[in-house]
């Protein structure tokens, strides 16, 4: 894959281990309302180019790329340990 594949990362203020990855910055309209309500107000953490990151916490770059391509977002809960 060539070019930039930017990912925008938000943390949940309700659940400290829940993260929201978006393909477009602040594009919360793609996230189902119930999921966004459970997530709470998203707090922007960072942006990164997925093509330059081979390691992510508890998810593969391929899984993230597929979710962003299919839905425009990924809600991810990092388990303890």
FIMARMI-398159 format. One record per atom (N, C-alpha, C): residue number from 1; residue in three letters; atom name; x, y, z. Coordinates in steps of 0.05 Angstrom, whole numbers. Layout:
<recs>
    nr   rest   atom       px       py       pz
   NUM    ala     CA        X        Y        Z
...
</recs>
This chain:
<recs>
    nr   rest   atom       px       py       pz
     1    unk      N       17      -24        0
     1    unk     CA        0        0        0
     1    unk      C       18       25        0
     2    unk      N       12       44      -16
     2    unk     CA       28       68      -18
     2    unk      C       11       92       -9
     3    unk      N       25      114       -5
     3    unk     CA       12      138        3
     3    unk      C        6      139       33
     4    unk      N       -8      159       42
     4    unk     CA      -14      162       70
     4    unk      C      -40      148       77
     5    unk      N      -40      136      100
     5    unk     CA      -63      123      111
     5    unk      C      -66      132      139
     6    unk      N      -75      157      142
     6    unk     CA      -77      169      169
     6    unk      C      -99      157      185
     7    unk      N      -93      154      211
     7    unk     CA     -112      144      230
     7    unk      C     -114      164      253
     8    unk      N     -138      170      263
     8    unk     CA     -142      189      284
     8    unk      C     -152      174      308
     9    unk      N     -138      178      331
     9    unk     CA     -143      161      355
     9    unk      C     -156      179      377
    10    unk      N     -177      168      389
    10    unk     CA     -191      181      411
    10    unk      C     -193      162      434
    11    unk      N     -192      173      458
    11    unk     CA     -196      156      482
    11    unk      C     -223      163      494
    12    unk      N     -234      143      508
    12    unk     CA     -259      147      521
    12    unk      C     -254      159      549
    13    unk      N     -270      178      556
    13    unk     CA     -268      189      583
    13    unk      C     -285      173      603
    14    unk      N     -302      155      593
    14    unk     CA     -319      138      610
    14    unk      C     -304      112      616
    15    unk      N     -289      101      598
    15    unk     CA     -276       76      601
    15    unk      C     -247       79      593
    16    unk      N     -228       79      611
    16    unk     CA     -201       85      605
    16    unk      C     -186       66      586
    17    unk      N     -197       42      582
    17    unk     CA     -184       23      563
    17    unk      C     -198       22      536
    18    unk      N     -217       40      531
    18    unk     CA     -231       39      505
    18    unk      C     -221       61      487
    19    unk      N     -216       54      462
    19    unk     CA     -205       72      442
    19    unk      C     -222       72      418
    20    unk      N     -222       94      404
    20    unk     CA     -237       97      379
    20    unk      C     -217      106      357
    21    unk      N     -216       91      336
    21    unk     CA     -198       98      313
    21    unk      C     -216      106      290
    22    unk      N     -210      129      278
    22    unk     CA     -225      140      256
    22    unk      C     -208      143      231
    23    unk      N     -220      139      208
    23    unk     CA     -206      144      183
    23    unk      C     -205      173      176
    24    unk      N     -224      189      186
    24    unk     CA     -226      218      181
    24    unk      C     -228      232      208
    25    unk      N     -211      252      212
    25    unk     CA     -211      266      238
    25    unk      C     -239      277      244
    26    unk      N     -248      272      269
    26    unk     CA     -273      282      280
    26    unk      C     -298      274      264
    27    unk      N     -296      252      249
    27    unk     CA     -319      242      233
    27    unk      C     -336      223      249
    28    unk      N     -348      233      271
    28    unk     CA     -363      216      289
    28    unk      C     -390      207      278
    29    unk      N     -398      219      256
    29    unk     CA     -424      211      243
    29    unk      C     -423      182      234
    30    unk      N     -400      170      229
    30    unk     CA     -398      143      219
    30    unk      C     -401      123      242
    31    unk      N     -399      132      267
    31    unk     CA     -401      115      290
    31    unk      C     -430      113      299
    32    unk      N     -440       88      302
    32    unk     CA     -468       85      311
    32    unk      C     -473      101      337
    33    unk      N     -497      113      338
    33    unk     CA     -504      129      361
    33    unk      C     -501      115      388
    34    unk      N     -511       90      390
    34    unk     CA     -510       75      415
    34    unk      C     -481       71      424
    35    unk      N     -464       65      405
    35    unk     CA     -436       60      411
    35    unk      C     -423       86      420
    36    unk      N     -429      108      407
    36    unk     CA     -417      134      415
    36    unk      C     -428      143      442
    37    unk      N     -453      137      448
    37    unk     CA     -464      143      475
    37    unk      C     -449      127      496
    38    unk      N     -445      101      491
    38    unk     CA     -430       85      510
    38    unk      C     -401       93      513
    39    unk      N     -389      103      491
    39    unk     CA     -361      111      491
    39    unk      C     -358      137      507
    40    unk      N     -378      155      505
    40    unk     CA     -376      181      519
    40    unk      C     -363      201      500
    41    unk      N     -357      224      511
    41    unk     CA     -345      245      495
    41    unk      C     -316      237      488
    42    unk      N     -311      235      462
    42    unk     CA     -284      226      453
    42    unk      C     -263      249      458
    43    unk      N     -240      241      467
    43    unk     CA     -218      259      472
    43    unk      C     -196      252      452
    44    unk      N     -189      271      435
    44    unk     CA     -168      266      414
    44    unk      C     -142      261      428
    45    unk      N     -128      240      419
    45    unk     CA     -102      233      430
    45    unk      C      -79      238      410
    46    unk      N      -83      227      386
    46    unk     CA      -61      229      366
    46    unk      C      -70      221      339
    47    unk      N      -54      227      319
    47    unk     CA      -58      217      292
    47    unk      C      -32      203      284
    48    unk      N      -34      182      267
    48    unk     CA      -10      169      257
    48    unk      C      -16      157      230
    49    unk      N        5      152      215
    49    unk     CA        4      140      189
    49    unk      C        5      109      193
    50    unk      N      -16       96      186
    50    unk     CA      -18       67      190
    50    unk      C        4       52      174
    51    unk      N       12       63      152
    51    unk     CA       33       50      136
    51    unk      C       60       50      150
    52    unk      N       64       67      170
    52    unk     CA       89       68      184
    52    unk      C       89       55      212
    53    unk      N       67       43      219
    53    unk     CA       65       30      246
    53    unk      C       59        0      242
    54    unk      N       78      -16      250
    54    unk     CA       74      -45      248
    54    unk      C       63      -58      273
    55    unk      N       65      -43      295
    55    unk     CA       55      -54      321
    55    unk      C       35      -36      333
    56    unk      N       12      -48      340
    56    unk     CA       -9      -33      354
    56    unk      C      -18      -50      378
    57    unk      N      -29      -37      398
    57    unk     CA      -37      -53      422
    57    unk      C      -61      -71      417
    58    unk      N      -55      -97      417
    58    unk     CA      -76     -119      416
    58    unk      C      -92     -119      390
    59    unk      N      -81     -108      369
    59    unk     CA      -95     -109      343
    59    unk      C      -74     -107      321
    60    unk      N      -78     -120      299
    60    unk     CA      -59     -119      277
    60    unk      C      -65      -95      259
    61    unk      N      -45      -85      246
    61    unk     CA      -50      -63      227
    61    unk      C      -70      -71      205
    62    unk      N      -70      -97      198
    62    unk     CA      -89     -106      177
    62    unk      C     -118     -105      187
    63    unk      N     -122     -113      213
    63    unk     CA     -149     -112      224
    63    unk      C     -159      -83      225
    64    unk      N     -141      -65      233
    64    unk     CA     -149      -37      235
    64    unk      C     -155      -26      207
    65    unk      N     -137      -31      188
    65    unk     CA     -141      -22      161
    65    unk      C     -167      -32      149
    66    unk      N     -174      -57      154
    66    unk     CA     -199      -68      144
    66    unk      C     -223      -55      156
    67    unk      N     -223      -51      182
    67    unk     CA     -246      -38      196
    67    unk      C     -249       -9      186
    68    unk      N     -227        5      183
    68    unk     CA     -229       33      173
    68    unk      C     -239       34      144
    69    unk      N     -231       15      128
    69    unk     CA     -241       13      101
    69    unk      C     -270        6       99
    70    unk      N     -279      -13      116
    70    unk     CA     -307      -23      116
    70    unk      C     -326       -3      129
    71    unk      N     -318        8      152
    71    unk     CA     -337       23      168
    71    unk      C     -329       52      173
    72    unk      N     -303       58      170
    72    unk     CA     -293       85      175
    72    unk      C     -285       89      204
    73    unk      N     -289       68      221
    73    unk     CA     -281       70      249
    73    unk      C     -275       42      260
    74    unk      N     -262       42      283
    74    unk     CA     -259       18      299
    74    unk      C     -260       25      328
    75    unk      N     -278       13      343
    75    unk     CA     -279       16      372
    75    unk      C     -264       -7      383
    76    unk      N     -245       -2      400
    76    unk     CA     -227      -23      410
    76    unk      C     -223      -20      440
    77    unk      N     -227      -42      454
    77    unk     CA     -222      -43      483
    77    unk      C     -198      -60      488
    78    unk      N     -178      -47      500
    78    unk     CA     -152      -61      506
    78    unk      C     -156      -75      533
    79    unk      N     -155     -102      534
    79    unk     CA     -158     -117      559
    79    unk      C     -134     -113      577
    80    unk      N     -138     -119      602
    80    unk     CA     -116     -118      621
    80    unk      C      -96     -140      613
    81    unk      N      -70     -133      618
    81    unk     CA      -49     -153      613
    81    unk      C      -41     -153      585
</recs>
